[in-house]
Structures are given as structure tokens and as C-alpha cells.
Amino acid sequence: MDNLIKDTATLELFCWLAPEAELPGWDSLRGSPFGASLSAPEGGAPSAGDQLLSVQNYFAEYHLEYFRQRRYSHFPSRLHALLQFATRTDAMTYRFKHPDRVFGKNLSCSRTKGAYLCSFHDASWLDYLRLPHSLSLAALDEVADHYWSGRTVEEIGLSFMDEPWQEPPVIEALFQGALEPVWGHQQSGWLPGFR
């Protein structure tokens, strides 16, 4: 699978946006490339669970970027690209898997405008990296290679705690270029299961 495109041909991409947002931003997929915020919630200190999730998110992103710089430097960086979904189906699958991350947001469709660089990857690899397990450096490199090469988690037999680990693929697009909104695209409901 050739998952890197440098072109001017029009693509449609999708993301979840807050109702007041006008155009997709680089942080439209997760709030930041690191997921959960490292700051304390209003009125208190972050819980141990929040801190662990933040560390796991940071580590997953760090290793993917480190590996990209070594072996896939011609691909867009997750830290400097717009994080989009390749299709509406991918966006809805992400919503089903992570309803808390898209709660209150609307599904937005955009079209590419002019020249761009875009690569496609299975975001389920990040879910796997964020599991509470200890992977060797070789295993981390193997996961990062699968991610950057465009393989899906379905293609690889994964396990967690000695049990098979299977997740549907969620194809994200790392996009560098200009996007314009597609007006009149169907909006999704606020809660999972409603349209």
C-alpha cells in the first residue's frame, strides 16, 4: 500500500470540530497530538489515572515521531500536520471507539485546495501503544514501522496480556496543505448512536 501522496488532485477529509470552529485545525482530532492534557483539571490536581494516560500518550507520540525522523522523514510529522480522517466511516468508527474525545463536536468535511502532502495510517496503532504494557525497544520500533508503512492492526496478529487484541482500523490522514470546508455536509449528533 502506498500511503504517501504528494499531489494536487482533490481529496475529501473529515474531522470532529467544536461547533464554533470554522476550519479544521491541526488539533482537531484529539485536542492536541498528545491526547489528554498534562495540566490539572479545574479546581484540583490531576488524578493518578490522568497522569498515567498523559504519560502514555506522550510516549506513544514521542516514539512515533522519533521513528519517523529516522526511517520515514519524507512523511508529514504528526506534530506538524493536520490530523484528519480518510473517510466519514473512519471518523464514525473513531467516534464509536472514543466518544469522550468527540463529545459535543460536529463532523466536518473539507476538500484539499492546491498542492499538498498527505499520508494515511491506522490510528488503532496508537490505541495499542497506549495500553498499559511494557514493550521492548524492538517491539516499539516494529509497531512504529507498521504505523508509518500504512499497515492496519487487522493485518498483524497482536496480543495484550497473552490474549488476542483486535480493533477495527481507523484510517487517519496526516495532512500538510490548504483545506476548504464543504458546506452542507451532514452533521452528526452529540451522543453516539444519534444522527
C-alpha positions in Angstrom: 0.0 0.0 0.0 1.4 3.4 -1.0 0.2 5.5 1.9 2.0 8.8 1.0 0.5 11.2 -1.5 2.1 14.4 -2.9 -0.4 15.8 -5.4 -2.9 18.4 -6.3 -5.9 16.1 -7.0 -8.8 16.9 -4.8 -9.4 14.8 -1.7 -12.2 15.0 0.9 -11.1 14.6 4.5 -13.1 14.5 7.8 -12.6 15.7 11.4 -14.5 16.4 14.5 -14.8 20.1 15.3 -16.3 22.2 18.1 -19.5 23.9 16.9 -17.8 27.4 16.9 -14.7 26.2 14.9 -14.6 27.5 11.3 -12.0 25.3 9.7 -10.1 22.2 10.7 -7.1 22.9 12.8 -4.0 20.9 13.5 -5.5 19.8 16.8 -9.0 18.9 15.6 -8.6 15.2 16.0 -7.6 14.8 19.7 -7.3 18.3 21.2 -3.6 18.0 20.9 -1.3 15.5 19.4 -0.7 14.1 22.9 -4.3 13.4 23.7 -5.1 14.2 27.4 -3.8 17.4 28.8 -0.9 17.4 31.1 -2.5 20.3 33.1 -4.6 19.8 36.3 -8.4 19.9 35.9 -10.1 23.0 37.2 -10.0 23.2 41.0 -7.5 20.4 41.7 -4.6 18.2 40.9 -4.7 15.7 38.1 -5.6 12.2 39.2 -3.0 9.4 39.0 -5.0 7.8 36.1 -5.0 11.1 34.2 -1.2 11.4 34.8 -0.6 7.9 33.6 -2.8 8.5 30.5 -0.8 11.7 29.7 2.5 9.9 30.0 1.3 7.0 27.8 0.0 9.5 25.2 3.2 11.5 25.2 5.4 8.3 25.0 3.4 6.9 22.1 3.6 10.2 20.1 7.3 10.6 21.0 8.3 7.2 19.8 6.3 7.5 16.5 8.0 10.9 15.8 11.4 9.5 16.7 11.0 6.6 14.4 9.6 8.8 11.6 12.7 11.0 11.8 14.9 8.0 11.4 13.1 6.0 8.7 10.2 8.0 7.3 11.5 11.6 7.3 9.7 12.2 3.9 6.3 11.7 5.7 4.5 14.5 7.4 5.1 14.7 11.1 2.2 14.0 13.4 3.3 17.1 15.4 3.1 19.5 12.4 0.3 18.1 10.3 -3.5 18.4 10.4 -4.9 15.2 11.9 -7.9 14.2 9.8 -9.8 11.1 8.9 -9.6 9.5 5.5 -13.4 8.8 5.3 -16.6 9.5 7.1 -16.7 5.8 8.1 -13.2 6.2 9.8 -14.5 9.3 11.6 -17.6 7.5 12.8 -15.5 4.4 13.9 -13.3 6.7 15.9 -16.4 8.3 17.5 -17.6 4.8 18.5 -14.2 3.9 20.0 -13.6 7.2 21.7 -16.9 9.0 22.4 -15.4 11.2 25.1 -12.9 12.7 22.6 -15.6 13.8 20.2 -18.4 14.6 22.6 -20.2 17.9 21.6 -18.3 18.1 18.3 -19.6 18.1 14.8 -18.3 16.0 11.9 -16.7 18.4 9.4 -15.8 17.6 5.8 -13.1 19.5 3.9 -11.6 19.4 0.5 -7.9 19.9 -0.4 -7.0 23.1 -2.2 -3.9 23.2 -4.3 -0.7 21.2 -3.7 -0.5 19.0 -0.5 1.4 16.2 1.2 -0.8 13.6 2.9 -0.1 10.2 4.4 -2.6 7.6 5.7 -2.2 5.5 8.9 -4.2 3.3 11.2 -4.8 5.3 14.4 -5.5 2.0 16.2 -1.8 1.6 16.5 -1.9 4.5 18.9 -4.6 2.7 20.9 -2.3 -0.3 21.1 0.7 1.8 22.2 -1.4 3.4 24.9 -2.3 0.1 26.6 -0.6 -0.4 30.0 2.1 -2.8 28.9 5.8 -2.8 28.6 7.2 -3.2 25.1 10.8 -3.6 24.3 12.5 -1.1 22.1 12.5 -3.6 19.2 8.7 -4.1 19.7 8.2 -0.3 19.8 10.1 0.0 16.5 8.1 -2.8 15.0 4.8 -1.1 15.9 6.1 2.3 14.6 7.2 0.7 11.3 3.8 -0.9 10.9 2.1 2.5 11.6 4.3 4.5 9.2 4.2 1.9 6.4 0.4 2.1 6.4 -0.4 -1.4 7.7 -3.5 -1.8 9.8 -3.8 -3.6 13.1 -6.0 -6.1 11.4 -3.1 -7.2 9.2 -0.9 -8.0 12.2 -1.7 -10.6 14.9 -1.4 -8.5 18.1 -1.8 -9.6 21.7 -2.2 -7.9 25.0 -1.8 -9.8 28.3 -1.5 -13.1 26.4 -4.9 -12.6 24.7 -5.6 -11.7 21.1 -6.0 -7.9 20.7 -8.2 -6.9 17.7 -9.6 -3.4 16.8 -11.2 -2.1 13.7 -8.9 0.2 11.7 -9.4 3.9 11.9 -7.5 5.5 9.0 -6.2 8.9 9.8 -4.7 11.4 7.3 -1.7 13.4 8.3 -2.2 16.4 6.0 0.0 19.4 5.1 -1.6 21.9 2.7 -4.7 24.0 2.4 -8.2 22.8 3.1 -11.6 24.4 2.4 -14.8 23.4 4.2 -17.5 21.5 2.3 -20.7 23.3 3.3 -24.0 21.4 3.8 -22.3 18.2 4.8 -24.4 16.1 7.2 -23.7 16.9 10.8 -23.7 14.1 13.4 -25.5 14.1 16.7 -24.0 14.9 20.1 -24.2 11.4 21.5 -23.0 8.2 20.0 -25.8 6.4 18.1 -27.7 9.5 17.2 -27.6 11.1 13.8 
